[in-house]
Amino acid sequence: MPIDPKLAQSIDQVLKYLPDVIFDIQNRKDYAKNPAFAVDISRLNDFKQQLMIVKDGPMPSSSTLAGIQGTVTNTILPMIESLISANLVMANMGQLNTNRTIEPKDAIDQNVKLASLQNALQGMLPYLPKAERKLIPPRVVGGKLLFKH
């Protein structure tokens, strides 16, 4: 059974923007000076692989989809927001500012791609189930409480 067509379409949108964002981060002039970029790339590549498996594999479990939802909300979106903010700071620095590590035009161009990915991710979230924790009430057997696991 394939996944919901709307979820598949939203995954396609995310997969459309991910390679450009990854490429831009890897080709930043300050990439080698900031080890956090390598961590970001690793996370984005892992996330890309998860999406490809969900999209092209057998019907994923609801816990797998909830895990992706958690990754998007807790890891990927905050990372993108941080990159956008850092690029805005770079774009607003003066020409002679020695703290600027990339050109303002590059920062603005990257933010366009980051914002596209951000929008695609936010568009995908409604089609992913939220992680649920179902509590099963205990059963009483012979005067003792037994918990169903």
N, C-alpha and C positions, 0 to 999 in steps of 0.2 A: 504494500500500500504506500503510495507516494505521499510526501508531505503536502500540507495545505498549499494550493497554488499561490495564494497571496504571500505566504511565508517564503516560498521558493522565489517569487519575484523580488521580494525585499532583500533576500540573501544575494540575489544577482546584482542588485543595486550596490550593496556593500562591497561585493567582490569586484565590481567595476571600479570603485574608487581606491580600494586598498593598495593595489600595486603602485599607483602614482604617489600615494602618501609615503609608502615604504621607500620608493626610489628617491623622493625628495629628501627624506631624512638621511638616507645613506650618502647622498651627494652634497650634503651641507659642507661648507668649508670648515666649520667648527666640529664636525662629526668626531674626529679623532681626539679632540680635546675634551669631549664630554662623554664619559662612559655610560651615562644614562640613556643616550641615544641607542647604543647597542642593545640595552635591555628593552627599550621600546620596540625596536625592530624584532627582537625575539618574540615578544608578546604578540605583536601584530601578525607575525608569520604563524605562530601557534594558533591564533584566533582564525586566521585565514584557512588553515588546515581543518580546524573544527567545522567551519562553515561548509567547506567543500565536502566533508564526510556526511554532514547532515543533509545537504542538498542532493548528493548523488548516491548516497547509501540507502540501506533499507530504512523503513520508518523508524525514526529515533524515539527513544522513550521520553516520557514527559520530564523525567529527571535530567536527561541530557539537554533538552531544550531549556529547562529551568537553569541549568548550569551555564548555558550560553547567555541567558538573560542576566545572570549574576555577573558574568565576565564583562558584558557590555556596560552594565550600570556601575559596577564597582571598579573596573580597571580601564577599559578602552575609552569610554567617554571622559572620565577625569583626565586621562593622559592627553587626549585631544584638546580638551579645554586648557590644560597647562601649556601645551605647545602653541596654541593660538595666542594665549596671553603673553608668552615669552616673545613670540614673533611681533606682536603689537608693540611691545617695549622696544625691540630692535628697530622696528620701522619708524618709531618716533624719536629715536636718538639722532642727535646732530651729526653732520657729515664728519666732523673731526673727533667725535667721541671715541676714545680708545677702548671703551667697553663693548662697542658694537662688534659682533662676531660675524654677522652676515649683512649683506646689502639690504636696504629697505625694500627695494623692488622684489628681491628673492623672498623676503619675509611675507610680503603681501601676497605674492603668487602662491606660496605654500599655504597661507591661510585660506585662500579660495578653495584649494583642494581639501584641506582639513575640514572646512565648513561643509563641503559636499559630502564627505564621509560622515561627519557628525549628523547631518540631516538624514542620510540613508540609515544610519544606526538607530536614530530616534524613530524613523518610520518602520523599522523592523520590530521594535519592542512590543507593540500591541499584539503581534502575532505569536509571541513567545509566552508560554505559561510562566507565571511567577512560581518560585520555589515554594512548595507547600510542605508543611510538617503536619501530618495527620496524627492526632493523638487517639489511640485506641483505648477505650475505657477498660479497666481491669475486670476480669471475670472472677466470681466467687465460686470456688469448688471446695466442698467439704469444710467450709468455715475458713479457708485460706484464700488470700488474694493471689491470683495467678495473672501475670502480665503477658499479653500476647505480643510477640515481637515481630 
